[in-house]
Amino acid sequence: MAQPADNGTVISPELMNSYGMEIGASEYQQHPAPQLRPDDGASAPQVLNQTHEKPIEYVPYPHQAPEVVPEPGTSKRKATLLGLSKPIFWVIVGLVVLVVFGVALGAGLGVGLSNSNRSRNGEFPPTSASTFTFEGTATWDIGEASSTSVPPELVTSLASFRGTTTPTPTSEDITATGSAPVTKGTIGLAANSCTFSTPKTFYIENTGFTEYCFTDWPNKGEAFDGKGNVTDLTRTTVYTFEACMAACLDYNDSLDDGGTRCMAVTYNSNLTSVIAVGQQGGNCFLKDKRGVNRQGSAESACAALVD
């Protein structure tokens, strides 16, 4: 028999004896979902700008610029001069300037000391226009092929000259430093009267020499007559071109019969270049014959005996 429930609902015996309670219909009814009712003439909803919101601000984060690390082998090259860094380049330039200045100063002092002790060796004092007296001293160096010695009395002999030109030192003989021609030693510039472009004849007593300025007849050079080569007989140190020609005559006077005579000379007034630096043993070269003219320096001159 069915029994009524507390709310008045009658529950059958079958349900009472079944597992679990049977839930009856609730007295509350579910409400249907609300429905939208169209609004005649109403416009679609509008979206208003949100003006009350603060815009987002971006604040830069303080930081240093990224460090650029050079790749290996691409390091920055330093500025160079002639392949050297600037400090090293200027140090070298300074040293070179000091060395040049020191050499110039030493040469100037040497020339000054030489001039303070001037002697009359190889020097021609001014006399008349074409007549003068020569007083010269020559130091001989006999070549390897001969052992003959020249008597000192012949070397220091006095001779009277008669020439077409006066071998008194001129302005051309003055060195770049303003010093007079040197008359002793092996450094500096000696006098050189051969400054003309065409050959001239110069006489020592009755013997003539044809002078060729700015010319050189080197040892072993071609002979002017085409017969063999020029040979240096000996060399000596003198301080004028005229003294070199006189030395040639003195050499011939000292020869034994059958000896090779001096027929030409080459003179160079640059003692420093020829003796001090060139180590040639003298600046006056006595030769067995005239050579073929070769261009020489401003300090070089040659002369050949007139036939």
Secondary structure as UniProt FT lines:
FT   STRAND          3..4
FT   TURN            6..7
FT   STRAND          10..11
FT   HELIX           13..17
FT   TURN            40..41
FT   TURN            51..52
FT   TURN            72..73
FT   STRAND          80..81
FT   TURN            82..83
FT   STRAND          84..85
FT   HELIX           86..116
FT   TURN            121..122
FT   STRAND          131..135
FT   STRAND          139..142
FT   TURN            144..145
FT   HELIX           152..155
FT   STRAND          158..163
FT   HELIX           171..173
FT   TURN            176..177
FT   STRAND          200..204
FT   TURN            205..206
FT   STRAND          207..213
FT   STRAND          215..216
FT   TURN            219..220
FT   STRAND          222..223
FT   TURN            224..225
FT   STRAND          232..237
FT   HELIX           241..253
FT   TURN            257..258
FT   STRAND          264..268
FT   HELIX           272..277
FT   STRAND          284..287
FT   STRAND          294..295
FT   TURN            298..299
FT   STRAND          300..305
//
